[in-house]
């Protein structure tokens, strides 16, 4: 089974052919299992009461209530992938934290990309819950953050440094930078202390990415980051002392 996770799915769409297409796609993917289908959000409510649903493929234009209106009133819904012929609803869908937005006709490649994203996010949740009860340090190779209306996967090994910006942090990686609504204390608690070190009230750096320590600065690639007086001794001890060649 891919990624050691099985996602139980529901399809809610008033078009029988659309339901059949998605059901066939689900059958072809080993980490998906179909629990049931329906033609409107009232059917979905019944399915949620009868089954533990991880992922819903939800149409927008349906009888009784459209999918967007359902999401606005739903309490703790499962992951949702919107499936619709109307791309104009995409922004509103992402504001409601949907996992992805598929415009009909849906190709299998695009469907696979969306469900892989859902699987990765489910794995992150599972590992995050395990980390809370066993050890606080992350065990996964990556994590997800929310950037605007999308979820970005960040690999720990790609991180150069993290900078605090009021209620936000910016995570600088080898390929890009990502801004997300987190505080630096929360970020620090989820990083492996053997791999990352606080050098300033506003900066955490990857120890393996440090190239130079000069006066009160750390240099990582072209970035010059300040070391505050309160952290300098700890930085030298952790980063330099046991690696320093001496005469």
C-alpha positions in Angstrom: 0.0 0.0 0.0 1.5 3.4 -1.0 2.9 5.4 1.9 1.3 2.9 4.5 -2.0 4.8 4.4 -5.4 4.0 3.0 -7.8 6.8 2.3 -11.5 6.0 2.5 -13.3 8.2 -0.1 -16.8 9.4 -0.9 -18.0 10.9 -4.3 -20.7 13.5 -4.2 -21.8 14.6 -7.7 -25.3 14.8 -9.3 -23.9 13.5 -12.7 -23.9 9.7 -12.9 -21.1 9.7 -15.5 -18.9 11.9 -13.4 -19.4 9.6 -10.4 -18.5 6.6 -12.5 -15.4 8.2 -13.9 -14.1 9.1 -10.4 -15.0 5.7 -9.1 -13.0 4.0 -11.8 -10.0 6.2 -11.0 -10.3 5.3 -7.3 -10.4 1.6 -8.2 -7.1 2.0 -10.1 -5.2 3.5 -7.1 -4.1 1.1 -4.4 -4.2 3.7 -1.5 -7.8 4.7 -2.2 -11.0 2.9 -1.1 -14.5 4.0 -2.1 -17.0 4.0 0.8 -20.0 5.4 -1.1 -21.4 7.9 -3.5 -24.2 10.5 -3.5 -25.8 13.1 -5.7 -26.0 16.0 -3.2 -24.6 17.2 0.2 -27.4 15.6 2.1 -26.2 12.3 0.9 -22.7 13.2 2.0 -24.0 14.0 5.6 -25.4 10.4 5.7 -22.2 8.9 4.5 -20.2 10.8 7.1 -22.5 9.5 9.8 -22.1 5.9 8.6 -18.4 5.8 7.6 -15.0 7.3 8.6 -14.3 9.3 5.5 -10.9 10.6 4.8 -11.4 12.2 1.4 -14.4 13.6 -0.4 -14.7 14.3 -4.1 -17.2 17.1 -4.1 -19.1 18.7 -7.0 -20.3 22.3 -6.7 -23.5 22.6 -8.7 -25.9 20.1 -7.2 -29.6 19.9 -6.0 -30.6 21.3 -2.5 -27.2 22.9 -1.7 -24.0 23.5 -3.7 -20.7 22.1 -2.6 -19.3 25.5 -1.6 -22.2 26.3 0.6 -21.9 22.9 2.3 -18.2 23.5 3.1 -19.1 26.9 4.6 -21.3 25.3 7.2 -19.6 21.9 7.7 -17.8 21.3 11.0 -14.5 19.5 10.8 -15.0 18.1 7.3 -12.6 15.5 5.9 -10.1 16.5 3.1 -12.0 17.7 0.1 -11.1 17.7 -3.6 -13.5 19.9 -5.6 -14.6 18.4 -8.9 -16.5 20.8 -11.1 -17.0 22.2 -14.6 -16.8 25.7 -13.2 -13.2 27.0 -12.7 -14.5 30.4 -11.5 -15.1 28.8 -8.0 -11.4 27.9 -7.5 -10.4 30.8 -5.3 -13.4 30.5 -3.0 -12.7 26.7 -2.8 -9.1 27.2 -1.7 -10.3 29.8 0.9 -12.2 27.0 2.4 -9.1 24.8 2.7 -9.9 22.3 0.0 -7.0 20.0 -0.9 -7.3 20.5 -4.7 -9.6 21.7 -7.4 -10.2 19.5 -10.5 -12.0 20.9 -13.5 -14.0 18.5 -15.6 -13.3 16.6 -17.8 -10.7 15.2 -15.3 -7.7 13.4 -16.6 -6.2 10.5 -14.7 -2.8 12.2 -14.5 -4.4 15.3 -12.9 -6.5 13.1 -10.6 -3.4 11.2 -9.5 -1.6 14.4 -8.7 -4.4 15.5 -6.5 -4.8 12.3 -4.5 -1.1 12.0 -4.0 -1.2 15.4 -2.4 -4.0 14.2 -0.1 -2.1 11.1 0.8 1.0 13.1 1.7 -1.0 15.4 3.8 -2.7 12.5 5.6 0.8 11.0 6.3 1.9 14.3 7.7 -1.1 14.4 10.1 -0.5 10.8 11.2 3.2 11.4 11.9 2.5 14.7 13.6 0.1 13.0 16.0 2.6 10.3 16.7 5.3 12.8 17.3 3.1 14.6 19.9 2.7 11.5 21.9 6.1 10.0 21.6 8.8 12.5 20.8 8.6 16.2 19.7 11.3 16.0 17.1 10.2 15.4 13.6 10.8 12.0 12.1 9.6 12.6 8.6 11.8 13.9 5.8 9.4 16.7 5.1 6.4 18.7 6.4 3.7 20.8 5.0 3.0 24.5 5.5 0.1 26.6 4.3 1.0 29.4 2.0 -2.0 31.6 1.0 -4.5 29.0 -0.4 -2.1 26.1 -1.1 -0.1 23.6 0.9 3.6 23.4 0.3 5.8 20.4 1.1 9.2 21.4 2.6 12.0 19.0 3.0 14.0 19.5 6.2 17.3 18.9 4.3 16.5 21.7 1.9 16.1 24.4 4.6 18.9 27.0 4.7 17.4 29.2 7.5 14.2 30.5 8.9 13.4 34.2 9.7 10.7 35.5 11.9 8.5 38.3 10.7 6.0 39.4 13.4 3.3 36.6 13.2 4.8 35.1 10.1 8.0 33.1 9.3 9.9 32.9 6.1 11.5 29.6 5.3 14.4 29.9 3.0 15.3 26.7 1.1 17.7 25.7 -1.7 15.1 26.5 -4.3 12.7 29.1 -3.0 11.4 31.0 0.0 8.0 30.3 1.7 6.0 32.7 3.9 3.5 31.1 6.4 1.5 32.1 9.4 3.5 30.5 12.2 5.7 31.9 15.0 9.3 31.0 15.4 8.8 29.2 18.7 6.4 26.8 17.2 8.8 26.2 14.3 11.7 25.6 16.6 9.8 23.0 18.7 9.2 21.0 15.5 12.8 21.0 14.3 15.5 18.5 15.2 17.8 20.3 17.6 20.8 18.3 16.3 20.3 19.8 12.9 19.1 23.3 13.6 20.2 26.1 15.9 18.8 29.4 17.1 21.3 32.2 16.4 19.1 35.2 17.1 15.6 36.0 18.4 14.5 36.2 14.7 16.7 33.5 13.1 17.1 29.7 13.1 19.7 28.1 10.8 20.5 24.7 9.5 23.8 23.7 11.1 24.9 21.7 8.0 24.4 24.7 5.7 26.7 27.1 7.7 29.7 28.0 5.6 31.4 30.8 7.6 31.1 32.4 11.0 32.7 35.8 10.9 32.5 38.2 13.8 28.8 38.4 14.6 27.5 36.9 11.3 26.8 33.5 9.9 27.1 33.2 6.2 25.0 30.7 4.3 25.5 30.9 0.5 24.9 34.7 -0.2 23.0 35.3 3.0 24.6 37.2 6.0 22.7 36.5 9.2 23.3 38.1 12.5 24.3 36.2 15.6 23.1 37.9 18.7 25.3 38.3 21.8 23.1 36.0 23.8 23.5 33.1 21.3 27.1 33.5 20.1 28.8 31.3 22.8 26.2 28.5 22.2 26.7 28.7 18.4 30.5 28.5 18.7 30.2 25.5 21.1 27.7 23.6 19.0 28.9 24.4 15.5 32.7 24.9 15.7 34.4 23.5 18.8 34.2 19.8 18.2 35.0 20.3 14.5 37.8 22.7 14.9 41.3 21.5 13.7 44.0 22.8 16.0 47.8 22.8 16.0 
